Amino acid sequence: MRQAIWILWPSFIVGGIGEVLFFTVFDPKELYLFGEPANLSRHAAYTIGFFLCWAFAAASSALTCYLQRGAREVNR
């Protein structure tokens, strides 16, 4: 449980910051997916953007926790 908190809480904060920075530059109504306009409401675009940022930050935090293991933990 402790390791999940170490991964999810910082990634939640980074996901929020990443979303704010991304949508400060880009308007959700002007996004294109595969050459077609994304027909999403602003609320849906913000929600999807937040969860994508959170997922990427969580993956980064999980990789950091995985790589910081000591030799004894790896060789068990």
C-alpha positions as CSV (number, residue, x, y, z in Angstrom):
1,M,0.0,0.0,0.0
2,R,2.8,2.4,0.9
3,Q,4.4,1.9,-2.5
4,A,1.1,2.6,-4.3
5,I,0.9,5.9,-2.4
6,W,4.5,6.7,-3.4
7,I,3.5,6.2,-7.0
8,L,0.0,7.6,-7.3
9,W,0.2,10.7,-5.1
10,P,3.1,12.5,-6.8
11,S,1.9,11.4,-10.2
12,F,-1.5,12.9,-9.4
13,I,0.1,16.2,-8.7
14,V,2.3,16.0,-11.8
15,G,-0.7,15.0,-13.9
16,G,-2.6,18.1,-12.8
17,I,0.3,20.4,-13.5
18,G,0.8,18.7,-16.9
19,E,-2.8,19.1,-17.8
20,V,-2.8,22.8,-16.9
21,L,0.4,23.4,-18.9
22,F,-0.9,21.5,-21.9
23,F,-4.4,23.2,-22.0
24,T,-2.9,26.6,-21.4
25,V,-1.2,26.3,-24.8
26,F,-3.8,24.2,-26.7
27,D,-7.6,24.7,-26.9
28,P,-9.5,21.4,-26.5
29,K,-11.9,22.4,-29.4
30,E,-8.9,22.6,-31.8
31,L,-7.5,19.2,-31.1
32,Y,-7.2,16.7,-34.0
33,L,-7.0,12.9,-33.7
34,F,-5.7,11.0,-36.8
35,G,-6.4,14.0,-39.0
36,E,-10.0,14.4,-37.9
37,P,-11.3,17.0,-35.5
38,A,-11.9,15.5,-32.0
39,N,-15.6,15.9,-31.4
40,L,-15.3,16.0,-27.6
41,S,-16.7,18.5,-25.2
42,R,-14.2,20.7,-23.3
43,H,-15.0,18.8,-20.1
44,A,-14.4,15.4,-21.8
45,A,-11.1,16.7,-23.3
46,Y,-9.9,18.0,-19.9
47,T,-10.8,14.7,-18.2
48,I,-9.1,12.5,-20.8
49,G,-6.1,14.8,-20.8
50,F,-5.8,14.6,-17.0
51,F,-6.0,10.8,-16.9
52,L,-3.4,10.5,-19.7
53,C,-1.0,12.9,-17.9
54,W,-1.6,11.0,-14.6
55,A,-1.0,7.6,-16.3
56,F,2.3,8.8,-17.9
57,A,3.4,10.3,-14.6
58,A,2.4,7.1,-12.7
59,A,4.3,5.0,-15.2
60,S,7.4,7.1,-14.6
61,S,7.0,6.9,-10.8
62,A,6.5,3.1,-11.0
63,L,9.6,2.7,-13.1
64,T,11.6,4.8,-10.6
65,C,10.4,2.6,-7.7
66,Y,11.2,-0.6,-9.7
67,L,14.7,0.6,-10.6
68,Q,15.6,1.7,-7.0
69,R,15.4,-1.8,-5.7
70,G,18.6,-3.1,-4.2
71,A,20.5,-6.2,-5.3
72,R,19.1,-8.3,-2.4
73,E,15.5,-7.6,-3.5
74,V,16.3,-8.3,-7.2
75,N,18.0,-11.6,-6.5
76,R,15.4,-13.1,-4.2
